Amino acid sequence: MGKTKLPIDNSIRTLRAQHGEMTQQALADAIGVTRQTVIAIEARKYSPSLEVAFRIARVFDESLEAVFLYTG
């Protein structure tokens, strides 16, 4: 049985591309988490804490709603 994705979609990959092809490592460094955490959030395998979600939104100068979308 495969793992299901979480009901929170995100636009992190698109936003990284729009910000000069920012790497997952660069984003991880900017928000104070590991690259593996960014990978898991981007792949919808892990939901970030509210604090980390705000940090991600701030890096891209976007609202939470522009970065994350509840699809459940």
N, CA and C atoms as a LAMMPS dump frame, in Angstrom:
ITEM: TIMESTEP
0
ITEM: NUMBER OF ATOMS
216
ITEM: BOX BOUNDS ff ff ff
-5.0000000000000000e+02 5.0000000000000000e+02
-5.0000000000000000e+02 5.0000000000000000e+02
-5.0000000000000000e+02 5.0000000000000000e+02
ITEM: ATOMS id mol type element x y z
1 1 1 N 0.845 -1.186 0
2 1 2 C 0 0 0
3 1 3 C 0.885 1.241 0
4 2 1 N 0.71 2.148 -0.962
5 2 2 C 1.52 3.349 -1.064
6 2 3 C 1.098 4.419 -0.077
7 3 1 N 2.016 5.293 0.213
8 3 2 C 1.715 6.388 1.125
9 3 3 C 0.872 7.429 0.395
10 4 1 N -0.123 7.955 1.08
11 4 2 C -0.949 8.991 0.483
12 4 3 C -0.351 10.354 0.793
13 5 1 N -0.595 11.27 -0.087
14 5 2 C -0.095 12.619 0.121
15 5 3 C -1.021 13.366 1.073
16 6 1 N -0.456 14.305 1.781
17 6 2 C -1.214 15.101 2.738
18 6 3 C -2.15 16.063 2.001
19 7 1 N -3.226 16.491 2.676
20 7 2 C -4.193 17.368 2.019
21 7 3 C -3.783 18.837 1.959
22 8 1 N -2.493 19.101 2.051
23 8 2 C -2.011 20.477 1.937
24 8 3 C -1.077 20.54 0.739
25 9 1 N -1.528 21.202 -0.309
26 9 2 C -0.717 21.375 -1.508
27 9 3 C 0.15 22.619 -1.317
28 10 1 N 1.176 22.754 -2.132
29 10 2 C 2.018 23.94 -2.015
30 10 3 C 2.593 24.313 -3.375
31 11 1 N 3.054 25.546 -3.444
32 11 2 C 3.643 26.056 -4.683
33 11 3 C 5.131 26.338 -4.508
34 12 1 N 5.768 25.618 -3.6
35 12 2 C 7.171 25.883 -3.282
36 12 3 C 8.072 25.697 -4.5
37 13 1 N 7.888 24.617 -5.245
38 13 2 C 8.749 24.383 -6.416
39 13 3 C 8.632 25.524 -7.417
40 14 1 N 7.416 25.952 -7.684
41 14 2 C 7.189 27.066 -8.611
42 14 3 C 7.832 28.349 -8.088
43 15 1 N 7.653 28.609 -6.807
44 15 2 C 8.226 29.819 -6.214
45 15 3 C 9.757 29.78 -6.233
46 16 1 N 10.329 28.605 -5.996
47 16 2 C 11.795 28.494 -6.079
48 16 3 C 12.269 28.816 -7.493
49 17 1 N 11.543 28.325 -8.484
50 17 2 C 11.904 28.591 -9.888
51 17 3 C 11.806 30.08 -10.201
52 18 1 N 10.781 30.724 -9.672
53 18 2 C 10.579 32.156 -9.919
54 18 3 C 11.603 33.023 -9.184
55 19 1 N 12.276 32.445 -8.217
56 19 2 C 13.285 33.183 -7.45
57 19 3 C 14.684 32.695 -7.828
58 20 1 N 14.961 32.74 -9.123
59 20 2 C 16.287 32.434 -9.619
60 20 3 C 16.692 30.986 -9.474
61 21 1 N 15.721 30.085 -9.622
62 21 2 C 16.004 28.649 -9.462
63 21 3 C 16.667 28.373 -8.117
64 22 1 N 16.087 28.983 -7.057
65 22 2 C 16.575 28.76 -5.701
66 22 3 C 16.629 27.26 -5.418
67 23 1 N 17.72 26.811 -4.848
68 23 2 C 17.841 25.388 -4.536
69 23 3 C 17.075 25.045 -3.262
70 24 1 N 16.79 23.781 -3.113
71 24 2 C 16.154 23.319 -1.879
72 24 3 C 17.064 23.601 -0.693
73 25 1 N 18.365 23.471 -0.882
74 25 2 C 19.308 23.75 0.203
75 25 3 C 19.287 25.224 0.586
76 26 1 N 19.225 26.109 -0.4
77 26 2 C 19.181 27.546 -0.108
78 26 3 C 17.917 27.892 0.672
79 27 1 N 16.785 27.308 0.289
80 27 2 C 15.547 27.541 1.023
81 27 3 C 15.663 26.98 2.436
82 28 1 N 16.198 25.782 2.561
83 28 2 C 16.372 25.172 3.879
84 28 3 C 17.225 26.064 4.78
85 29 1 N 18.322 26.579 4.244
86 29 2 C 19.194 27.463 5.021
87 29 3 C 18.458 28.73 5.447
88 30 1 N 17.645 29.277 4.547
89 30 2 C 16.919 30.517 4.825
90 30 3 C 15.852 30.349 5.903
91 31 1 N 15.292 29.147 6.02
92 31 2 C 14.203 28.946 6.988
93 31 3 C 14.631 28.122 8.198
94 32 1 N 15.885 27.671 8.223
95 32 2 C 16.407 26.99 9.393
96 32 3 C 15.995 25.537 9.555
97 33 1 N 15.859 24.831 8.429
98 33 2 C 15.544 23.399 8.471
99 33 3 C 16.523 22.669 7.561
100 34 1 N 16.428 21.356 7.508
101 34 2 C 17.296 20.584 6.622
102 34 3 C 16.717 20.539 5.212
103 35 1 N 17.587 20.228 4.266
104 35 2 C 17.149 20.06 2.88
105 35 3 C 16.124 18.937 2.784
106 36 1 N 16.305 17.882 3.567
107 36 2 C 15.367 16.763 3.559
108 36 3 C 13.969 17.209 3.985
109 37 1 N 13.9 18.15 4.922
110 37 2 C 12.607 18.677 5.349
111 37 3 C 11.936 19.43 4.209
112 38 1 N 12.695 20.252 3.499
113 38 2 C 12.147 20.983 2.351
114 38 3 C 11.653 20.001 1.294
115 39 1 N 12.433 18.963 1.022
116 39 2 C 12.034 17.956 0.042
117 39 3 C 10.703 17.329 0.448
118 40 1 N 10.568 16.959 1.714
119 40 2 C 9.348 16.312 2.2
120 40 3 C 8.144 17.249 2.147
121 41 1 N 8.341 18.507 2.49
122 41 2 C 7.241 19.482 2.421
123 41 3 C 6.812 19.672 0.969
124 42 1 N 7.787 19.869 0.101
125 42 2 C 7.51 20.089 -1.324
126 42 3 C 6.759 18.905 -1.935
127 43 1 N 7.102 17.691 -1.502
128 43 2 C 6.483 16.473 -2.038
129 43 3 C 5.173 16.12 -1.328
130 44 1 N 4.741 16.97 -0.42
131 44 2 C 3.494 16.764 0.338
132 44 3 C 3.537 15.5 1.193
133 45 1 N 4.715 15.163 1.683
134 45 2 C 4.857 14.015 2.576
135 45 3 C 4.954 14.456 4.028
136 46 1 N 5.085 15.766 4.242
137 46 2 C 5.252 16.321 5.578
138 46 3 C 4.62 17.699 5.6
139 47 1 N 3.834 17.981 6.636
140 47 2 C 3.248 19.312 6.8
141 47 3 C 4.151 20.139 7.707
142 48 1 N 4.517 21.321 7.266
143 48 2 C 5.387 22.138 8.107
144 48 3 C 4.623 22.68 9.312
145 49 1 N 5.37 23.011 10.349
146 49 2 C 4.754 23.714 11.476
147 49 3 C 4.291 25.075 10.98
148 50 1 N 3.445 25.7 11.723
149 50 2 C 2.957 27.025 11.332
150 50 3 C 4.122 28.005 11.235
151 51 1 N 5.062 27.911 12.167
152 51 2 C 6.223 28.792 12.141
153 51 3 C 7.04 28.603 10.864
154 52 1 N 7.291 27.362 10.484
155 52 2 C 8.055 27.088 9.265
156 52 3 C 7.275 27.542 8.036
157 53 1 N 5.971 27.348 8.042
158 53 2 C 5.143 27.812 6.919
159 53 3 C 5.256 29.327 6.754
160 54 1 N 5.208 30.052 7.865
161 54 2 C 5.365 31.509 7.794
162 54 3 C 6.759 31.884 7.293
163 55 1 N 7.776 31.163 7.732
164 55 2 C 9.142 31.448 7.27
165 55 3 C 9.256 31.246 5.767
166 56 1 N 8.664 30.176 5.255
167 56 2 C 8.697 29.916 3.813
168 56 3 C 8.001 31.054 3.069
169 57 1 N 6.826 31.438 3.526
170 57 2 C 6.084 32.526 2.88
171 57 3 C 6.899 33.82 2.897
172 58 1 N 7.57 34.078 4.003
173 58 2 C 8.357 35.312 4.124
174 58 3 C 9.539 35.315 3.153
175 59 1 N 10.199 34.183 2.978
176 59 2 C 11.327 34.096 2.043
177 59 3 C 10.882 34.517 0.646
178 60 1 N 9.686 34.096 0.261
179 60 2 C 9.186 34.404 -1.084
180 60 3 C 8.352 35.687 -1.132
181 61 1 N 8.215 36.356 0.02
182 61 2 C 7.418 37.584 0.118
183 61 3 C 5.997 37.341 -0.388
184 62 1 N 5.414 36.239 0.091
185 62 2 C 4.053 35.847 -0.293
186 62 3 C 3.215 35.601 0.956
187 63 1 N 1.904 35.57 0.793
188 63 2 C 1.013 35.2 1.888
189 63 3 C 1.032 33.685 2.057
190 64 1 N 0.596 33.202 3.21
191 64 2 C 0.497 31.755 3.414
192 64 3 C -0.374 31.115 2.342
193 65 1 N -1.467 31.79 2.002
194 65 2 C -2.411 31.249 1.019
195 65 3 C -1.808 31.166 -0.379
196 66 1 N -0.806 31.985 -0.653
197 66 2 C -0.147 31.928 -1.952
198 66 3 C 0.846 30.767 -2.021
199 67 1 N 1.272 30.277 -0.862
200 67 2 C 2.246 29.191 -0.807
201 67 3 C 1.584 27.839 -0.54
202 68 1 N 0.585 27.849 0.349
203 68 2 C -0.063 26.598 0.774
204 68 3 C -1.557 26.637 0.492
205 69 1 N -2.11 25.476 0.133
206 69 2 C -3.524 25.356 -0.156
207 69 3 C -4.057 24.073 0.463
208 70 1 N -5.073 24.188 1.296
209 70 2 C -5.696 23.001 1.88
210 70 3 C -6.628 22.386 0.847
211 71 1 N -6.397 21.12 0.517
212 71 2 C -7.173 20.464 -0.527
213 71 3 C -8.11 19.389 0.013
214 72 1 N -8.125 19.223 1.326
215 72 2 C -8.938 18.169 1.943
216 72 3 C -10.355 18.511 1.94
